[in-house]
Amino acid sequence: MPLGLSPAVLLARLIVLLIGMPIHEWAHAWSAYELGDDSPRLQGRLSLNPMAHLDFLGGLLLLLTGFGWAKPVYVNPYRMRTNPRTGMALSAFAGPAANLLVAALCAVPFRLGWMSLANIFTSQSLLNPALVLFYIADVSIGLALFNLLPFFPLDGEKVLIGVLPPRWGDYLLALRPYSPYILLGLLFVLPRLGLDLIGFLIGLIRYPLELLLFWM
């Protein structure tokens, strides 16, 4: 469905920017704080105020393209009341989990019969509420899955280090200096060669997940 930059899409992206992304960063901060790390509180990140989390460039790109970022929350896993790698993994996973929770909440009106998915395609309203909610869920799921990719500085790398045997986690840590370049290559170089590997992998999970939330 070609949506372009319709009012409904822009409103959905604005809601993700002002609510979804702050919830993502707050979840990182809250989980680290609950594990004993006071660093997020000292940074002023234990807040749902969008101004505490927004990055100008990342926010602008989200509005224009549907892909963006917020200011990262810096946590100290060595201050947590658990194994540092485990604590870091829990804090890292909390952000994407919060995005998935937002997506699930967006599906509730559809599951209760208050809204119909047919309205996404048939409504002539410039601010189609069904489309706004569906697109909020779509962007939230996309952000969650992208952040779970196993490349530094994304959350997925920290989660993977926390769940893998220590020796394997050490290999990922050794790759950290190169991970951003690998990620940039996957994002920008391979698509120019006709291979959007990241888009393909995210789509393998994104669309079945949307099907599960909204249709099944």
N, C-alpha and C positions, 0 to 999 in steps of 0.2 A: 504494500500500500504506500504510494508516494506521498509522504506527508510534508516534505519541505520544511520551511520555517513558518508553519501555520501558527495562529494564536494559541491553539491548544498545545502544540508541541513546545512553544516558547514558555507557556505557563508551566507545563510539566517540568521542563528543565529548570525553571526558576525555583520551583518548589524543591526539586532535588538539591539545588544549590544552597537554598536557605534552610532546608530541614534535613534532607537525606545525607548530605556530606557532613554537616555538623554532627549528626547522630553517629556517623561512622567514626569521626575523630574522637568524639566524647566517649564512645564505647572503648576505644583504645585506652584513653586516659582513665576511665572508671575502672576497667579491669586491672590495669597496672596498680592503681591506687588501692584497690581491694586486696591485691596480693602483697601490699606493703610498701610500694614505691611511691614516695611523696612528690616525685619530680613533676608529674602532670599538674598537681595542684599548685605548685610553685610557679609553673608556667602560665597559670590561669586557664588551663584547658579542661578543667572539670566543669564545663559550662556548655549549655546548648545554644548560647548566643552565637549566631553565625559570625559575628565580627571577631570572635576569638579563634576562628578556624579558617576563614576564607583566604585564599590566595588569589590575587587580582588576575594574573594571567590564566591560572587554572580555571577560575570561575568564568572568565570571558570565553575560553575555549569550550567549556561545558555548554554555555548558552548557544554558541554558534555551531557546535559540531555534535554535542551530546557526549563528548569525552573531555574530562578535565580532572582536576585534583585540588585538594585543600592543603593547608600547611601541615606537615607531619608532626605528630606528637612524639617527642623524645622521651623515652622511658629508660630506666636503669634496671636491668634484670638482676643485677647483683644486690639490689636492695629489696628484692621480693622474697617472700617467705616460702620459697620453693627452689627447685633446681633452676638455675638461670635460663637454661635453654627451654625448659618447660614453661616457665613464667613468661618468657618472651613469646613463645608460641601461642599461649593463651591470650595474651594481650593483642598479638597480631591478628589472631582469628576473630577476635571480638568485633573488629571493624566490618569485615565482609559479612559476618553473621548479622550485624545490625542492618546492613543493606538488604539482606534476604528477608529479615523480619518486616522491613518497610514494604517490600514487594508483597509479602503474604497479607499484610494488612490492607493493601490496595485491592486485593482479590476478594476480600470479605463481602463488600456490597454485591459483587457478582454472584458469589456462592449463596448468598441469602436471597437472591432474586430481586434485589432492589434496583439493579442495573442489568442490562443485557449486552452481551458482546455484539449483538447485531447493531446496537446503537453506534458502535465504533465506525461502522461502514456506512450506515444509512443516515445518521443525523446530519442536518445541514448547519447546525450551530457552529459558529466560529470558535466557541469555547465549549466544545462537546465534553461534558463531565466524564463520560465513560472513557473517551479517548485520553483525557488528561490522566485519569487513574491508571489506565493500562500502560500509558507511556512512562509514567513515574515508575511503575513496576519494572518495565522493560529496561529503563536506564539503570535502575537500582541493581537489577540482576546482572547487567553487563558490567557495572563497576565492581560488584562483588567478585565475579568470576575473573575479571582482569586482575584484580588485586591478589587473587589466589594463585596467579602464575608463579612458578618457582624461580624467580629471578630477582636479585637484589636491585633496587630497594623495595620491591613489592612485598606485601604481607606474606604471600605464599612461601617465599624463601625462608622466612623466619619460622613459619609453621612447620615446614618440612624439616628444618634443622632440629626442631624440638621433638619430632616424632620418630625420626630416623635413628638407628644406632649411632652412638657418638662418632665412630670412625667415618661413617658415611656423611654425617653432619660436618665433619672436619673438611671433607672434600668440597662441600658447598661453600664453606667459609673461605677456602683457598681460591674459589672461583669469583669471590665478591668483586675484586678489582676489575674483572672482565665482564661481569653480568650485565651492567648497564649497556655496554656496547653490543652484547649479544641481543639484548632486548630491543635496542634501537634498530639493529639489523632486521630482526623479526618483524618489527612494526613498520619500518619505512623502506627497507631495501628489498626484501622478498616480495612484498606486494607489487612493487614496480616490475618485478620479474614474472609476475602473474601467479605468485604463490602466497596467499594470505593465510599462513599457517595458524597464527593466533586467532584470526577471525573464525577459521574453520573449527579449531578446538573449542573455542568459547561457544560457538553455535551448536556443537554436539551436546552441550549441557543446557544452554540457555533456552532453546526452543522446547525440549521435553519438560524443562522445569516450568515454563510458562503454561504448557499444556496441562501439567499436573495442578498448577495453582488455579487456573481459570476455567478449564474444561472438564477435567476428570473428577 
